[in-house]
Amino acid sequence: MERVSKSVLKAKMLEYFRRVEETGRVIEVTDNNEPVLRIVPIVKRVPLATAFADVQGRIVYHEDPLAPTSDEWPDT
């Protein structure tokens, strides 16, 4: 995590904002060397169907994944 003072941030705010957007890294802002706030990127949520679109329809189950497995495991 990068740390920057309020005064430095004020002088180069747009540069720091762009850095957060490009890298996704958090910047901690300090006042008298004490952290006072954090600048964090907003993480965009991707729908599940979009995230797994490349494998959709290619997964094949050869047996029932919800079938009980009690016969396979001995009593403990």
Rosetta blueprint (number, residue, H / E / L):
1 M L
2 E E
3 R E
4 V E
5 S E
6 K H
7 S H
8 V H
9 L H
10 K H
11 A H
12 K L
13 M H
14 L H
15 E H
16 Y H
17 F H
18 R H
19 R H
20 V H
21 E H
22 E H
23 T H
24 G L
25 R L
26 V L
27 I E
28 E E
29 V E
30 T E
31 D E
32 N L
33 N L
34 E E
35 P E
36 V E
37 L E
38 R E
39 I E
40 V L
41 P L
42 I L
43 V L
44 K L
45 R L
46 V L
47 P L
48 L H
49 A H
50 T H
51 A H
52 F L
53 A L
54 D L
55 V L
56 Q L
57 G L
58 R L
59 I L
60 V L
61 Y L
62 H L
63 E L
64 D L
65 P L
66 L L
67 A L
68 P L
69 T L
70 S L
71 D L
72 E L
73 W L
74 P L
75 D L
76 T L
